[in-house]
Amino acid sequence: MSQKSVEKFLGRIATDEEFRARFRADRGGILAELMESGEPLTAVERAALLGLDLESCERFAGRLDPRIQKCCTRRVPPA
């Protein structure tokens, strides 16, 4: 069921700083990687995720309680 994959992806975007940085750097590659790992996504879902406004995602992530955030311990290059 692809809706679960979308929800899982959005949760990860919201809580995982390194994942957001990787997605910012290579959106198509990250989606391909997820699909290769068994996450089903329709063409419509892929297009919608590729078009995500990452600034909005960053603002949302910044408002979440840090106890549910996954911190990035590596240096992430600026966007």
Distance bins in CASP14 RR format, pairs under 12 A and 6 or more apart:
PFRMAT RR
TARGET T0000
AUTHOR 0000-0000-0000
RMODE 2
METHOD distances of the structure
MODEL  1
1 7 0 0 0 0 1 0 0 0 0 0 0
1 8 0 0 0 0 0 1 0 0 0 0 0
1 39 0 0 0 0 0 1 0 0 0 0 0
1 40 1 0 0 1 0 0 0 0 0 0 0
1 41 0 0 0 0 0 1 0 0 0 0 0
1 42 0 0 0 0 0 1 0 0 0 0 0
1 45 0 0 0 0 0 1 0 0 0 0 0
2 8 0 0 0 0 0 1 0 0 0 0 0
2 9 0 0 0 0 0 1 0 0 0 0 0
2 31 0 0 0 0 0 1 0 0 0 0 0
2 34 0 0 0 0 0 1 0 0 0 0 0
2 35 0 0 0 0 0 1 0 0 0 0 0
2 38 0 0 0 0 0 1 0 0 0 0 0
2 39 0 0 0 0 1 0 0 0 0 0 0
2 40 1 0 1 0 0 0 0 0 0 0 0
2 41 1 0 1 0 0 0 0 0 0 0 0
2 42 1 0 1 0 0 0 0 0 0 0 0
2 43 0 0 0 0 0 1 0 0 0 0 0
2 44 0 0 0 0 1 0 0 0 0 0 0
2 45 1 0 1 0 0 0 0 0 0 0 0
2 46 0 0 0 0 1 0 0 0 0 0 0
2 48 0 0 0 0 0 1 0 0 0 0 0
2 49 0 0 0 0 0 1 0 0 0 0 0
3 9 0 0 0 0 0 1 0 0 0 0 0
3 10 0 0 0 0 0 1 0 0 0 0 0
3 39 0 0 0 0 0 1 0 0 0 0 0
3 40 0 0 0 0 1 0 0 0 0 0 0
3 41 0 0 0 0 1 0 0 0 0 0 0
3 42 0 0 0 0 1 0 0 0 0 0 0
3 44 0 0 0 0 0 1 0 0 0 0 0
3 45 0 0 0 0 1 0 0 0 0 0 0
3 48 0 0 0 0 0 1 0 0 0 0 0
4 10 0 0 0 0 0 1 0 0 0 0 0
4 11 0 0 0 0 0 1 0 0 0 0 0
4 38 0 0 0 0 0 1 0 0 0 0 0
4 39 0 0 0 0 1 0 0 0 0 0 0
4 40 0 0 0 0 1 0 0 0 0 0 0
4 41 0 0 0 0 0 1 0 0 0 0 0
4 45 0 0 0 0 0 1 0 0 0 0 0
5 11 0 0 0 0 0 1 0 0 0 0 0
5 12 0 0 0 0 0 1 0 0 0 0 0
5 31 0 0 0 0 0 1 0 0 0 0 0
5 34 1 0 0 1 0 0 0 0 0 0 0
5 35 0 0 0 0 1 0 0 0 0 0 0
5 37 0 0 0 0 0 1 0 0 0 0 0
5 38 0 0 0 0 1 0 0 0 0 0 0
5 39 1 0 1 0 0 0 0 0 0 0 0
5 40 1 0 1 0 0 0 0 0 0 0 0
5 41 1 0 1 0 0 0 0 0 0 0 0
5 42 0 0 0 0 1 0 0 0 0 0 0
5 45 1 0 0 1 0 0 0 0 0 0 0
5 46 0 0 0 0 0 1 0 0 0 0 0
5 48 0 0 0 0 0 1 0 0 0 0 0
5 49 0 0 0 0 1 0 0 0 0 0 0
6 12 0 0 0 0 0 1 0 0 0 0 0
6 13 0 0 0 0 0 1 0 0 0 0 0
6 31 0 0 0 0 0 1 0 0 0 0 0
6 34 0 0 0 0 0 1 0 0 0 0 0
6 39 0 0 0 0 1 0 0 0 0 0 0
6 40 0 0 0 0 1 0 0 0 0 0 0
6 41 1 0 0 1 0 0 0 0 0 0 0
6 42 0 0 0 0 1 0 0 0 0 0 0
6 44 0 0 0 0 0 1 0 0 0 0 0
6 45 1 0 1 0 0 0 0 0 0 0 0
6 46 0 0 0 0 1 0 0 0 0 0 0
6 47 0 0 0 0 0 1 0 0 0 0 0
6 48 1 0 0 1 0 0 0 0 0 0 0
6 49 1 0 0 1 0 0 0 0 0 0 0
6 52 0 0 0 0 0 1 0 0 0 0 0
7 13 0 0 0 0 0 1 0 0 0 0 0
7 14 0 0 0 0 0 1 0 0 0 0 0
7 39 0 0 0 0 0 1 0 0 0 0 0
7 41 0 0 0 0 0 1 0 0 0 0 0
7 45 0 0 0 0 0 1 0 0 0 0 0
7 49 0 0 0 0 0 1 0 0 0 0 0
8 14 0 0 0 0 0 1 0 0 0 0 0
8 15 0 0 0 0 0 1 0 0 0 0 0
8 16 0 0 0 0 0 1 0 0 0 0 0
8 19 0 0 0 0 0 1 0 0 0 0 0
8 34 0 0 0 0 1 0 0 0 0 0 0
8 37 0 0 0 0 0 1 0 0 0 0 0
8 38 0 0 0 0 0 1 0 0 0 0 0
8 39 1 0 0 1 0 0 0 0 0 0 0
8 40 0 0 0 0 0 1 0 0 0 0 0
8 41 0 0 0 0 0 1 0 0 0 0 0
8 45 0 0 0 0 0 1 0 0 0 0 0
8 49 0 0 0 0 0 1 0 0 0 0 0
9 15 0 0 0 0 0 1 0 0 0 0 0
9 16 0 0 0 0 0 1 0 0 0 0 0
9 19 0 0 0 0 1 0 0 0 0 0 0
9 20 0 0 0 0 0 1 0 0 0 0 0
9 23 0 0 0 0 1 0 0 0 0 0 0
9 27 0 0 0 0 0 1 0 0 0 0 0
9 30 0 0 0 0 1 0 0 0 0 0 0
9 31 0 0 0 0 1 0 0 0 0 0 0
9 33 0 0 0 0 0 1 0 0 0 0 0
9 34 1 0 0 1 0 0 0 0 0 0 0
9 35 0 0 0 0 0 1 0 0 0 0 0
9 37 0 0 0 0 0 1 0 0 0 0 0
9 39 1 0 0 1 0 0 0 0 0 0 0
9 40 0 0 0 0 0 1 0 0 0 0 0
9 41 0 0 0 0 1 0 0 0 0 0 0
9 45 0 0 0 0 1 0 0 0 0 0 0
9 46 0 0 0 0 0 1 0 0 0 0 0
9 48 0 0 0 0 0 1 0 0 0 0 0
9 49 1 0 0 1 0 0 0 0 0 0 0
9 50 0 0 0 0 0 1 0 0 0 0 0
9 52 0 0 0 0 1 0 0 0 0 0 0
9 57 0 0 0 0 0 1 0 0 0 0 0
10 16 0 0 0 0 0 1 0 0 0 0 0
10 19 0 0 0 0 0 1 0 0 0 0 0
10 20 0 0 0 0 0 1 0 0 0 0 0
10 23 0 0 0 0 0 1 0 0 0 0 0
10 41 0 0 0 0 0 1 0 0 0 0 0
10 45 0 0 0 0 0 1 0 0 0 0 0
10 48 0 0 0 0 0 1 0 0 0 0 0
10 49 0 0 0 0 1 0 0 0 0 0 0
10 52 0 0 0 0 1 0 0 0 0 0 0
10 56 0 0 0 0 0 1 0 0 0 0 0
10 57 0 0 0 0 1 0 0 0 0 0 0
10 60 0 0 0 0 1 0 0 0 0 0 0
10 61 0 0 0 0 0 1 0 0 0 0 0
11 19 0 0 0 0 1 0 0 0 0 0 0
11 20 0 0 0 0 0 1 0 0 0 0 0
11 23 0 0 0 0 0 1 0 0 0 0 0
11 49 0 0 0 0 0 1 0 0 0 0 0
11 52 0 0 0 0 0 1 0 0 0 0 0
11 57 0 0 0 0 1 0 0 0 0 0 0
11 60 0 0 0 0 1 0 0 0 0 0 0
11 61 0 0 0 0 1 0 0 0 0 0 0
11 64 0 0 0 0 1 0 0 0 0 0 0
11 68 0 0 0 0 1 0 0 0 0 0 0
11 69 0 0 0 0 0 1 0 0 0 0 0
11 70 0 0 0 0 0 1 0 0 0 0 0
12 18 0 0 0 0 1 0 0 0 0 0 0
12 19 1 0 1 0 0 0 0 0 0 0 0
12 20 0 0 0 0 1 0 0 0 0 0 0
12 22 0 0 0 0 0 1 0 0 0 0 0
12 23 0 0 0 0 1 0 0 0 0 0 0
12 30 0 0 0 0 1 0 0 0 0 0 0
12 34 0 0 0 0 1 0 0 0 0 0 0
12 39 0 0 0 0 0 1 0 0 0 0 0
12 49 0 0 0 0 0 1 0 0 0 0 0
12 57 0 0 0 0 0 1 0 0 0 0 0
12 61 0 0 0 0 0 1 0 0 0 0 0
12 68 0 0 0 0 0 1 0 0 0 0 0
12 69 0 0 0 0 0 1 0 0 0 0 0
12 70 0 0 0 0 1 0 0 0 0 0 0
13 19 1 0 0 1 0 0 0 0 0 0 0
13 20 1 0 1 0 0 0 0 0 0 0 0
13 21 0 0 0 0 0 1 0 0 0 0 0
13 22 0 0 0 0 0 1 0 0 0 0 0
13 23 1 0 0 1 0 0 0 0 0 0 0
13 24 0 0 0 0 1 0 0 0 0 0 0
13 27 0 0 0 0 0 1 0 0 0 0 0
13 30 0 0 0 0 1 0 0 0 0 0 0
13 31 0 0 0 0 0 1 0 0 0 0 0
13 34 0 0 0 0 0 1 0 0 0 0 0
13 49 0 0 0 0 1 0 0 0 0 0 0
13 51 0 0 0 0 0 1 0 0 0 0 0
13 52 1 0 0 1 0 0 0 0 0 0 0
13 53 0 0 0 0 0 1 0 0 0 0 0
13 54 0 0 0 0 1 0 0 0 0 0 0
13 56 0 0 0 0 0 1 0 0 0 0 0
13 57 1 0 1 0 0 0 0 0 0 0 0
13 58 0 0 0 0 1 0 0 0 0 0 0
13 60 0 0 0 0 1 0 0 0 0 0 0
13 61 1 0 0 1 0 0 0 0 0 0 0
13 62 0 0 0 0 0 1 0 0 0 0 0
13 64 0 0 0 0 0 1 0 0 0 0 0
13 69 0 0 0 0 0 1 0 0 0 0 0
13 70 0 0 0 0 0 1 0 0 0 0 0
14 20 0 0 0 0 1 0 0 0 0 0 0
14 23 0 0 0 0 0 1 0 0 0 0 0
14 52 0 0 0 0 0 1 0 0 0 0 0
14 54 0 0 0 0 0 1 0 0 0 0 0
14 56 0 0 0 0 0 1 0 0 0 0 0
14 57 1 0 0 1 0 0 0 0 0 0 0
14 58 0 0 0 0 1 0 0 0 0 0 0
14 59 0 0 0 0 0 1 0 0 0 0 0
14 60 1 0 1 0 0 0 0 0 0 0 0
14 61 1 0 1 0 0 0 0 0 0 0 0
14 62 0 0 0 0 1 0 0 0 0 0 0
14 63 0 0 0 0 1 0 0 0 0 0 0
14 64 1 0 0 1 0 0 0 0 0 0 0
14 65 0 0 0 0 0 1 0 0 0 0 0
14 68 0 0 0 0 1 0 0 0 0 0 0
14 69 0 0 0 0 1 0 0 0 0 0 0
14 70 0 0 0 0 0 1 0 0 0 0 0
15 57 0 0 0 0 0 1 0 0 0 0 0
15 60 0 0 0 0 0 1 0 0 0 0 0
15 61 1 0 0 1 0 0 0 0 0 0 0
15 62 0 0 0 0 0 1 0 0 0 0 0
15 63 0 0 0 0 0 1 0 0 0 0 0
15 64 1 0 0 1 0 0 0 0 0 0 0
15 65 0 0 0 0 1 0 0 0 0 0 0
15 66 0 0 0 0 0 1 0 0 0 0 0
15 67 0 0 0 0 0 1 0 0 0 0 0
15 68 1 0 1 0 0 0 0 0 0 0 0
15 69 1 0 1 0 0 0 0 0 0 0 0
15 70 1 0 1 0 0 0 0 0 0 0 0
15 71 0 0 0 0 0 1 0 0 0 0 0
15 72 0 0 0 0 0 1 0 0 0 0 0
16 22 0 0 0 0 1 0 0 0 0 0 0
16 23 0 0 0 0 1 0 0 0 0 0 0
16 30 0 0 0 0 0 1 0 0 0 0 0
16 57 0 0 0 0 0 1 0 0 0 0 0
16 61 0 0 0 0 1 0 0 0 0 0 0
16 64 0 0 0 0 0 1 0 0 0 0 0
16 68 0 0 0 0 0 1 0 0 0 0 0
16 69 1 0 0 1 0 0 0 0 0 0 0
16 70 1 0 1 0 0 0 0 0 0 0 0
16 71 0 0 0 0 1 0 0 0 0 0 0
16 72 0 0 0 0 1 0 0 0 0 0 0
16 76 0 0 0 0 0 1 0 0 0 0 0
17 23 0 0 0 0 0 1 0 0 0 0 0
17 24 0 0 0 0 0 1 0 0 0 0 0
17 57 0 0 0 0 0 1 0 0 0 0 0
17 58 0 0 0 0 1 0 0 0 0 0 0
17 61 1 0 0 1 0 0 0 0 0 0 0
17 62 0 0 0 0 1 0 0 0 0 0 0
17 64 0 0 0 0 0 1 0 0 0 0 0
17 66 0 0 0 0 0 1 0 0 0 0 0
17 69 1 0 0 1 0 0 0 0 0 0 0
17 70 1 0 0 1 0 0 0 0 0 0 0
17 71 1 0 0 1 0 0 0 0 0 0 0
17 72 1 0 1 0 0 0 0 0 0 0 0
17 73 0 0 0 0 1 0 0 0 0 0 0
17 74 0 0 0 0 1 0 0 0 0 0 0
17 75 0 0 0 0 0 1 0 0 0 0 0
17 76 1 0 0 1 0 0 0 0 0 0 0
18 24 0 0 0 0 0 1 0 0 0 0 0
18 25 0 0 0 0 0 1 0 0 0 0 0
18 30 0 0 0 0 0 1 0 0 0 0 0
18 61 0 0 0 0 0 1 0 0 0 0 0
18 69 0 0 0 0 0 1 0 0 0 0 0
18 70 1 0 0 1 0 0 0 0 0 0 0
18 71 0 0 0 0 1 0 0 0 0 0 0
18 72 1 0 1 0 0 0 0 0 0 0 0
18 73 0 0 0 0 1 0 0 0 0 0 0
18 74 1 0 0 1 0 0 0 0 0 0 0
18 75 0 0 0 0 0 1 0 0 0 0 0
18 76 1 0 0 1 0 0 0 0 0 0 0
18 77 0 0 0 0 0 1 0 0 0 0 0
19 25 0 0 0 0 0 1 0 0 0 0 0
19 26 0 0 0 0 0 1 0 0 0 0 0
19 27 0 0 0 0 0 1 0 0 0 0 0
19 30 1 0 0 1 0 0 0 0 0 0 0
19 31 0 0 0 0 0 1 0 0 0 0 0
19 33 0 0 0 0 0 1 0 0 0 0 0
19 34 0 0 0 0 0 1 0 0 0 0 0
19 54 0 0 0 0 0 1 0 0 0 0 0
19 57 0 0 0 0 0 1 0 0 0 0 0
19 61 0 0 0 0 0 1 0 0 0 0 0
19 69 0 0 0 0 0 1 0 0 0 0 0
19 70 1 0 0 1 0 0 0 0 0 0 0
19 71 0 0 0 0 0 1 0 0 0 0 0
19 72 0 0 0 0 1 0 0 0 0 0 0
19 76 0 0 0 0 0 1 0 0 0 0 0
20 26 0 0 0 0 0 1 0 0 0 0 0
20 27 0 0 0 0 0 1 0 0 0 0 0
20 30 0 0 0 0 1 0 0 0 0 0 0
20 52 0 0 0 0 1 0 0 0 0 0 0
20 54 1 0 0 1 0 0 0 0 0 0 0
20 55 0 0 0 0 0 1 0 0 0 0 0
20 56 0 0 0 0 0 1 0 0 0 0 0
20 57 1 0 0 1 0 0 0 0 0 0 0
20 58 1 0 0 1 0 0 0 0 0 0 0
20 59 0 0 0 0 0 1 0 0 0 0 0
20 60 0 0 0 0 0 1 0 0 0 0 0
20 61 1 0 0 1 0 0 0 0 0 0 0
20 62 0 0 0 0 0 1 0 0 0 0 0
20 69 0 0 0 0 0 1 0 0 0 0 0
20 70 0 0 0 0 1 0 0 0 0 0 0
20 71 0 0 0 0 0 1 0 0 0 0 0
20 72 0 0 0 0 1 0 0 0 0 0 0
20 76 0 0 0 0 1 0 0 0 0 0 0
20 79 0 0 0 0 1 0 0 0 0 0 0
21 27 0 0 0 0 0 1 0 0 0 0 0
21 30 0 0 0 0 0 1 0 0 0 0 0
21 54 0 0 0 0 1 0 0 0 0 0 0
21 57 0 0 0 0 0 1 0 0 0 0 0
21 58 0 0 0 0 0 1 0 0 0 0 0
21 61 0 0 0 0 0 1 0 0 0 0 0
21 70 0 0 0 0 0 1 0 0 0 0 0
21 71 0 0 0 0 0 1 0 0 0 0 0
21 72 1 0 0 1 0 0 0 0 0 0 0
21 74 0 0 0 0 1 0 0 0 0 0 0
21 75 0 0 0 0 1 0 0 0 0 0 0
21 76 1 0 1 0 0 0 0 0 0 0 0
21 77 1 0 0 1 0 0 0 0 0 0 0
21 78 0 0 0 0 1 0 0 0 0 0 0
21 79 1 0 0 1 0 0 0 0 0 0 0
22 28 0 0 0 0 0 1 0 0 0 0 0
22 29 0 0 0 0 1 0 0 0 0 0 0
22 30 1 0 1 0 0 0 0 0 0 0 0
22 31 0 0 0 0 0 1 0 0 0 0 0
22 33 0 0 0 0 1 0 0 0 0 0 0
22 34 0 0 0 0 0 1 0 0 0 0 0
22 54 0 0 0 0 0 1 0 0 0 0 0
22 72 0 0 0 0 1 0 0 0 0 0 0
22 74 0 0 0 0 0 1 0 0 0 0 0
22 76 0 0 0 0 1 0 0 0 0 0 0
22 77 0 0 0 0 0 1 0 0 0 0 0
22 79 0 0 0 0 0 1 0 0 0 0 0
23 29 0 0 0 0 1 0 0 0 0 0 0
23 30 1 0 1 0 0 0 0 0 0 0 0
23 31 0 0 0 0 1 0 0 0 0 0 0
23 32 0 0 0 0 0 1 0 0 0 0 0
23 33 0 0 0 0 0 1 0 0 0 0 0
23 34 0 0 0 0 1 0 0 0 0 0 0
23 49 0 0 0 0 1 0 0 0 0 0 0
23 50 0 0 0 0 1 0 0 0 0 0 0
23 51 0 0 0 0 0 1 0 0 0 0 0
23 52 0 0 0 0 1 0 0 0 0 0 0
23 54 1 0 0 1 0 0 0 0 0 0 0
23 57 0 0 0 0 1 0 0 0 0 0 0
23 58 0 0 0 0 0 1 0 0 0 0 0
23 61 0 0 0 0 0 1 0 0 0 0 0
23 76 0 0 0 0 0 1 0 0 0 0 0
23 79 0 0 0 0 0 1 0 0 0 0 0
24 30 0 0 0 0 1 0 0 0 0 0 0
24 50 0 0 0 0 0 1 0 0 0 0 0
24 51 0 0 0 0 0 1 0 0 0 0 0
24 52 0 0 0 0 1 0 0 0 0 0 0
24 53 0 0 0 0 0 1 0 0 0 0 0
24 54 1 0 1 0 0 0 0 0 0 0 0
24 55 0 0 0 0 0 1 0 0 0 0 0
24 57 0 0 0 0 1 0 0 0 0 0 0
24 58 0 0 0 0 1 0 0 0 0 0 0
24 76 0 0 0 0 1 0 0 0 0 0 0
24 77 0 0 0 0 1 0 0 0 0 0 0
24 78 0 0 0 0 1 0 0 0 0 0 0
24 79 1 0 1 0 0 0 0 0 0 0 0
25 54 0 0 0 0 0 1 0 0 0 0 0
25 76 0 0 0 0 1 0 0 0 0 0 0
25 77 1 0 0 1 0 0 0 0 0 0 0
25 78 0 0 0 0 0 1 0 0 0 0 0
25 79 0 0 0 0 1 0 0 0 0 0 0
26 32 0 0 0 0 1 0 0 0 0 0 0
26 33 0 0 0 0 1 0 0 0 0 0 0
26 34 0 0 0 0 0 1 0 0 0 0 0
26 50 0 0 0 0 0 1 0 0 0 0 0
27 33 0 0 0 0 0 1 0 0 0 0 0
27 34 0 0 0 0 0 1 0 0 0 0 0
27 46 0 0 0 0 1 0 0 0 0 0 0
27 47 0 0 0 0 0 1 0 0 0 0 0
27 48 0 0 0 0 0 1 0 0 0 0 0
27 49 1 0 0 1 0 0 0 0 0 0 0
27 50 1 0 1 0 0 0 0 0 0 0 0
27 51 1 0 0 1 0 0 0 0 0 0 0
27 52 0 0 0 0 1 0 0 0 0 0 0
27 54 0 0 0 0 1 0 0 0 0 0 0
27 57 0 0 0 0 0 1 0 0 0 0 0
28 34 0 0 0 0 1 0 0 0 0 0 0
28 35 0 0 0 0 1 0 0 0 0 0 0
28 36 0 0 0 0 0 1 0 0 0 0 0
28 41 0 0 0 0 0 1 0 0 0 0 0
28 46 0 0 0 0 1 0 0 0 0 0 0
28 47 0 0 0 0 0 1 0 0 0 0 0
28 49 0 0 0 0 1 0 0 0 0 0 0
28 50 1 0 0 1 0 0 0 0 0 0 0
28 51 0 0 0 0 0 1 0 0 0 0 0
28 52 0 0 0 0 0 1 0 0 0 0 0
29 35 0 0 0 0 1 0 0 0 0 0 0
29 36 0 0 0 0 1 0 0 0 0 0 0
29 37 0 0 0 0 0 1 0 0 0 0 0
29 46 0 0 0 0 0 1 0 0 0 0 0
29 49 0 0 0 0 0 1 0 0 0 0 0
29 50 0 0 0 0 0 1 0 0 0 0 0
30 36 0 0 0 0 0 1 0 0 0 0 0
30 37 0 0 0 0 0 1 0 0 0 0 0
30 39 0 0 0 0 0 1 0 0 0 0 0
30 41 0 0 0 0 0 1 0 0 0 0 0
30 46 0 0 0 0 0 1 0 0 0 0 0
30 49 0 0 0 0 1 0 0 0 0 0 0
30 50 0 0 0 0 1 0 0 0 0 0 0
30 52 0 0 0 0 0 1 0 0 0 0 0
30 54 0 0 0 0 0 1 0 0 0 0 0
31 37 0 0 0 0 0 1 0 0 0 0 0
31 38 0 0 0 0 0 1 0 0 0 0 0
31 39 0 0 0 0 1 0 0 0 0 0 0
31 40 0 0 0 0 0 1 0 0 0 0 0
31 41 1 0 0 1 0 0 0 0 0 0 0
31 42 0 0 0 0 0 1 0 0 0 0 0
31 43 0 0 0 0 0 1 0 0 0 0 0
31 45 0 0 0 0 1 0 0 0 0 0 0
31 46 1 0 1 0 0 0 0 0 0 0 0
31 47 0 0 0 0 1 0 0 0 0 0 0
31 48 0 0 0 0 0 1 0 0 0 0 0
31 49 1 0 0 1 0 0 0 0 0 0 0
31 50 1 0 0 1 0 0 0 0 0 0 0
31 51 0 0 0 0 0 1 0 0 0 0 0
31 52 0 0 0 0 0 1 0 0 0 0 0
32 38 0 0 0 0 0 1 0 0 0 0 0
32 39 0 0 0 0 0 1 0 0 0 0 0
32 41 0 0 0 0 1 0 0 0 0 0 0
32 46 0 0 0 0 1 0 0 0 0 0 0
32 49 0 0 0 0 0 1 0 0 0 0 0
32 50 0 0 0 0 0 1 0 0 0 0 0
33 39 0 0 0 0 1 0 0 0 0 0 0
33 41 0 0 0 0 0 1 0 0 0 0 0
34 40 0 0 0 0 1 0 0 0 0 0 0
34 41 1 0 0 1 0 0 0 0 0 0 0
34 45 0 0 0 0 0 1 0 0 0 0 0
34 46 0 0 0 0 1 0 0 0 0 0 0
34 49 0 0 0 0 1 0 0 0 0 0 0
35 41 1 0 1 0 0 0 0 0 0 0 0
35 42 0 0 0 0 0 1 0 0 0 0 0
35 43 0 0 0 0 0 1 0 0 0 0 0
35 45 0 0 0 0 0 1 0 0 0 0 0
35 46 0 0 0 0 1 0 0 0 0 0 0
35 49 0 0 0 0 0 1 0 0 0 0 0
39 45 0 0 0 0 0 1 0 0 0 0 0
39 46 0 0 0 0 0 1 0 0 0 0 0
39 49 0 0 0 0 0 1 0 0 0 0 0
40 46 0 0 0 0 0 1 0 0 0 0 0
41 47 0 0 0 0 1 0 0 0 0 0 0
41 48 0 0 0 0 1 0 0 0 0 0 0
41 49 1 0 0 1 0 0 0 0 0 0 0
41 50 0 0 0 0 0 1 0 0 0 0 0
42 48 0 0 0 0 1 0 0 0 0 0 0
42 49 0 0 0 0 0 1 0 0 0 0 0
43 49 0 0 0 0 0 1 0 0 0 0 0
43 50 0 0 0 0 0 1 0 0 0 0 0
44 50 0 0 0 0 0 1 0 0 0 0 0
44 51 0 0 0 0 0 1 0 0 0 0 0
45 51 0 0 0 0 0 1 0 0 0 0 0
45 52 0 0 0 0 0 1 0 0 0 0 0
46 52 0 0 0 0 0 1 0 0 0 0 0
49 57 0 0 0 0 0 1 0 0 0 0 0
51 57 0 0 0 0 0 1 0 0 0 0 0
52 58 0 0 0 0 0 1 0 0 0 0 0
52 60 0 0 0 0 0 1 0 0 0 0 0
53 59 0 0 0 0 1 0 0 0 0 0 0
53 60 0 0 0 0 0 1 0 0 0 0 0
54 60 0 0 0 0 0 1 0 0 0 0 0
54 61 0 0 0 0 1 0 0 0 0 0 0
54 79 1 0 0 1 0 0 0 0 0 0 0
55 61 0 0 0 0 0 1 0 0 0 0 0
55 62 0 0 0 0 0 1 0 0 0 0 0
55 79 0 0 0 0 1 0 0 0 0 0 0
56 62 0 0 0 0 0 1 0 0 0 0 0
56 63 0 0 0 0 0 1 0 0 0 0 0
57 63 0 0 0 0 0 1 0 0 0 0 0
57 64 0 0 0 0 0 1 0 0 0 0 0
57 79 0 0 0 0 0 1 0 0 0 0 0
58 64 0 0 0 0 0 1 0 0 0 0 0
58 76 0 0 0 0 0 1 0 0 0 0 0
58 79 0 0 0 0 1 0 0 0 0 0 0
60 69 0 0 0 0 0 1 0 0 0 0 0
61 68 0 0 0 0 0 1 0 0 0 0 0
61 69 1 0 0 1 0 0 0 0 0 0 0
61 70 0 0 0 0 0 1 0 0 0 0 0
61 71 0 0 0 0 0 1 0 0 0 0 0
61 72 0 0 0 0 0 1 0 0 0 0 0
62 68 0 0 0 0 0 1 0 0 0 0 0
62 69 1 0 0 1 0 0 0 0 0 0 0
62 71 0 0 0 0 0 1 0 0 0 0 0
63 69 0 0 0 0 0 1 0 0 0 0 0
64 70 0 0 0 0 0 1 0 0 0 0 0
END
